[in-house]
Amino acid sequence: MGLVNRASLRGGSPRALDQTLELACRVAANDPLAVKLTKRAINRSLEIGGMREALAQALELNVIIETSETRGVARIQCHPET
């Protein structure tokens, strides 16, 4: 898990940049060592729970799905003609 290093207003809230800067200022106001150790604790908890591996596998499957070509049409007719 990382921290966001850029924000985009495209398709988002008109206040997205202001909100991002507000959050960055709140994080920056903390002791750098405390921020570093908190981030490390979050990452470790994700690893212990297997979340990191689960996210990596989900991403891999999503790439396969998104890059696969559709072959043929659906074989099940959901709304049969009467």
N, C-alpha and C positions, 0 to 999 in steps of 0.2 A: 504494500500500500504506500502510495506516495502522496505528496501534497501537490495541488494544482499549481502550475507555474505560468499559466496564461488563461485568460477568459475571453470568450467570444460573445458579442451581442447578437449574433445571427440567430434568429428564431427564439431568442430568450427574452427575459424581462428587460425593459428599458433601464432598470436600475441595476442590472447584473454587474456592471463594472464597479459601481459605487459599493454594492454589497460585497464584492470580492475584495476591494481595497479595505473595507471595514474589517473583514475577517482577517486579512493579512496583517493589519495593524494590531489586532487583538493577539494574534499568534506572536508577532514580533515583540510585543510588550512583555512577554514571558521570558524567563531565564532560558538562554539557548540550550543549556545542558538538560533542563527539565523537558523542553520540547523534544530534544533528541531522544531522551530516555522514554518519553511517552510514546513516541512513534515506534521505537524498538519494541516496547511492550505490546502495542497493537499488532505489529507484524508477527511477533512470537505467538500471540494468541491465535492469529489466523493460521499459522503453521501447525500449531498443536491441534487445532480443530480440523485440519485437512482442507481448509477453505482455499488456500493458495492452489493446491493441486486440483481441487474441484473447479475453480475458475479457469485454470489453464486447460483442463480437458474440455470444458464447455466452450471456450474460445476456439479450440482446435476443431471441435465438431461444427461450430457455427461457420467457420471458414470453409469446411467441406460442403456444408449445406448451401452456402451462398455462392460457391464457385461451381457447383454441379449443374450440368445441363439437364433440363427436363426432357425425359424421353417418353413420348407418347402422351396420352391424355388419361385422366382419372378413369379407372375401370368400374367404379361404383357410381351408380346414378342416384343421387340423393333425392331428387324430386322426379319420380317416374312420370312420364307423360301418360295421361288417361285417355 
